[in-house]
C-alpha cells in the first residue's frame, strides 16, 4: 500500500509520467488495466511503476527456476588411505579420486594412521606434538587437492608425504 503522496510515476513502457498524486497514478494504472507497484519507497518522492504485477512475479519465478537448473552443485567426496594399502587398491582409489575431480567435485584425501602403523614416519614427531611412547588412538592426516593439481602416480611414499598437516577444515 502506497501511503505517501505525491509519487513519481513510470509507465509500463518505461516513460516517466511525472510527479502525480496517488489518486491520479491509480487512475492511470486502471485506465491501462494494470497495477501500480512501488519500486523505490525510500526515494523522495517515492517511485511507482505501472505494470502487470502477476506477469512480473511469474517472469521473476521463471528466471529463478532457469538459474537453479543451470547451477552445478559441488559435492565433497572423500577417499581414505592407510599406510599398508595394496597396489591395486591404491590405484583403484586414485582413479576414483581423479574421476571426482574431473566431474568438478572437491575431493578430500584422508590418510588414516593407527598407533601400530607408525604415524610418526609421515609427519610430526611425538616429541614435537608433546606425546611420547606408543599412541593408543587413530590419527588422520587430511589433504584436499585442487582440480588440476598433479601428483606422481607411481610414488606411494610421495602421496603419504604430501598429506602433511591438515590443509582443509573438517
N, C-alpha and C positions, 0 to 999 in steps of 0.2 A: 504494500500500500504506500503510495506516494503521499507524503504529508506536507512538504514544503512547496509553496507557490511563490514565484513563478519558476518554470523549468525550461531548460534548453531542449528543444525537440529536434530529433533527427528522423527523417522519413525512412520508409522501407527501402528506398533506392540509395540511401546514404547521404542525401542532401540535407543541409541544415534549414529548418523551417523558422528558426529564430527562437527568442525567449517568449514563451506563452504562459498563460495561466493554466492550471491543471484542467479546468473545465474545457478550455479551448483545445488542449492537447488530447484529451479523451474524445472530444467530438471529432477531431481529425482522424483519430485511430478508428472510431466506429464508422466514420464515413467510408474508410477503405476496407472495413470488415476485418481489422487486425487488432492486436493487443498493444497496450502501452506498457513498456518494460523499462524499469530504472536500471541504467547501465553504470552510472558513476554517481552514487549517492553522496560521496564526500566532496564533490566539486561544488563550487558556488557560481551560479545556480546549479542544482542537480541536473544531470544529463539523462534524458529518457529517449527511448527509441521506439518507433512504431514498427512492429514485427509480428509474425505468426509465432507465438511462443511455443506452441505444440510442435511445430515443424523444427524450430530451433533446438528444443530438447531432444527430438528424435535424431537430428543430424549430429548433435553432440554425443549421444549414446552410440550411434553408428561409428563415429570416428574412434571412440574409446574401444569398441569391440575390434575394429580393424587394427588398432595399435596393439591390443592384447594378443591378437592372432599372430602378429609379426614378431613378438618378443621371443627371445630364447632364454629359457631358464637354465642356469648353470648349476649343476649338482657337484658336490664334493664327493668323489669316490675315494675309497681307502684301500691300499694294498699293504699287507703285513708280511714282513720277512723275519726269519730267525737266522742266527749265525750258521747253523748246520744244515741249511736248506740244500736240497738236491739240485743238480744242474737243470734237470727237466722242469722241476717246479719253479725254479728261478726264472727260466726262460718263459714259461707259461705266464707267470705273474707280470713280468716286464712287458710282454706282448699285450696283455690286457691293459696295463698302465698306458702304453703308447696309444692304444685304441681310444681310451678315455680322453686323453689329451687331444687327439685328432678330432674327436667329436665336439670339442670345445668345452669339456668339463674340466674342473680342477681335480687334481689327484693328490691325495695325502699318502705319503710313504712312511710306514712305521716300522722301525727296526726294534723287535722285541727281544729283550735280554732277561734272563733269569740269573740268579747268583751263580749257578753252575756253568753258565755259558761264558763267563769271564767278561763281564761288561766293561771292565777297566781297559781291555785291549782296544776298544773302539771309541774312547772318549776321555772324559776327565778321570783322573786317578782318584782312588779312595782317600788319599791324604788331602787332596785339594777340595774334595767335597765334604770333608770333615768326618768321614766314616772310615773305620779300619776294620779289618777282619772280613769274614765271609758275609755277603749280603743275603738277606732272607726274603727279599721281595723282588717282584718283577720291575724292571726299569725299561722304559720305552724311549727311543730316540725318533723324532719325527722330522720329516722334510717334506715340503710342498714344492715340487719342481714346477716352474712356469712352462707354459706351452712353448715349444721350440728349443727348450734348454737341452743341451746334448750331454749324454753320459756315455762312457765307454761300455759297450755292450758285453764284452768278454771278461772284464775285470771285476770279479765279485768283491774283491778287497776294496776297490775304489768305491763301490756302492756303499759298503759298510762304513768306510771312512767319510764319505760325503754326508752321512746322516748328521754327524756333529751334534751340536746343541739344537734344541727345539727352535725351528725358524718360523713355525706358524702356531698360532694360539689355538688351544682347544676350546 
